[in-house]
Every structure is written in C-alpha cells, then in structure tokens.
C-alpha cells in the first residue's frame, strides 16, 4: 500500500510541474504576442498577470456545455480527452534527472514518436 502511495506522489511530482510549465509558457506567449501587437495582454489577474492561467482554467471549467446537434457526442468528448492523455503519456520516458523517471523503456524515443502520433487522432476527432 505504501509503495502505491509513493508511486502516486512521484507521478504527481512530475506531472504537476509539467502542466504548470505549459500554463506559464502560454502566458508568456500571450504577453509576447500582445507586445508585438502593441497592446497590454493579460495583466489584470495577479501580479503582472501571473495568475491568468488559473483564471483561464476556472473559466473553462465553468463554461456552459455547447455541442453541435449533428455531432456524435461520444466522439466529440473523446477527442480532447485522447489528446490530453496521449500528450501526458509522452512524459513517461523523459528522464528528469539522474535516476528520476517514471518508466525506464529501452526504446523511449520510439515510444515518444508513437504516442505523439496517436495524439493527433484526438485533434481529428474533436474537429
């Protein structure tokens, strides 16, 4: 039981910083694009707009559900879920330090290419 709890904590210690880094890279991209267009960009939430990623996540969670009437509802929801899952599965073989990894595959590069190509199907399903 303790080994499972330690494995879950180790997985969270890898996945949470990865998701946070994606959120803050998105914020920096939005700020860069705003400066290129000579506007302010996200700066209202938190100090210099650093909490904008959390505000965007909250907004997405509280949005009203809208689905096309002619769409297959199962595939419409399955597309973004597949994209997220297979994008996160790519982090399994990345070594984050000396001896710090989630899974040790001998063919890690081939695994990353395969998982990365499957995540494209989620984008096609969502469209």
Buried (B, 14 or more C-beta within 10 A) or exposed (E): EEEEEEEEEEEEEBEEEBBEEEBEEBBEEBBEEBEEEEEEBBEEBEEEBEBBBEBBEEEEEEEEEEEEEEEEEEEBBBBEEBBEEBBBBBBBBBEEEEEEBBEEEEEBEEBBEEBEEBBEBBEEBBE
